[in-house]
Amino acid sequence: MAGGAALRRALAVRIGAVPWMPRLLPLITAVDVILHRLTRGHWGVLDLAALPNLVLVVPGRRTGEPRVTPLLCVPYGDGWLVAGSNFGQQTTPMWVHNLAAAGRATVHWKARTHQVDAIELLAADREHAWQILVRTWPNFTIYAARTSRPIRIFELRRSG
C-alpha cells in the first residue's frame, strides 16, 4: 500500500475506534450514498480512507423496496465478506435482517454491478472469515467487545 493510502487507512482506524462514532453513522452513510451517486460508483467515504467497500442493494423484507447501504468489505474468492457490526451498537443493522431474509442482493463494486447470493457464515467458517475481516479493519474487535449480540457475517458470492 502506498504511503498516503497507509496513512489514510491508519487515520480511519483511529477515528473508527472512538466511542461516539456510532452517532455519526447515519450522516456518514448518507454522505457515502451521495458520493457514490455523484461519482457513478467510483468513490465513496471508505475509498478516501483507502478501505475496500461496496454498496449493497437488498430488498426490504417487509416492503420489497430496494435498500441501499455502503459497507466496508473484504474481497474473498469471487465475492466479498461483510460484517453487521453497526460500530458495536446493541442493534443489528437493518441490512442484515433484509439480507438474511432475501438471501440475494445486488452489489456495486468499483463502478460495476453484480448479483450475489448471501450466505451467512457460522461456526468455523465464521471464525475464519472473522480473522480475515479483522486484518482489514481491526476495529471489528472493538465493536464485538462493545456489544452483547453476535456480529453476523455474510459471504456475498457472485451469482450465475
Buried (B, 14 or more C-beta within 10 A) or exposed (E): EEEEEEEBBEEBBEEBBEEEBBEEEEEBBEBBBEBBEEEEBEBBBBBEBBBBBBBBBBBBBEEEEEBBBBBBBBEBEEBBBBBBBBBBBEEBBBBBBBBBEBEEBBBBBEEEEBEBBBBBBEEEEBEEBBEEBBEBBEBBBBBBEBBEEEBBBBBBBBEE
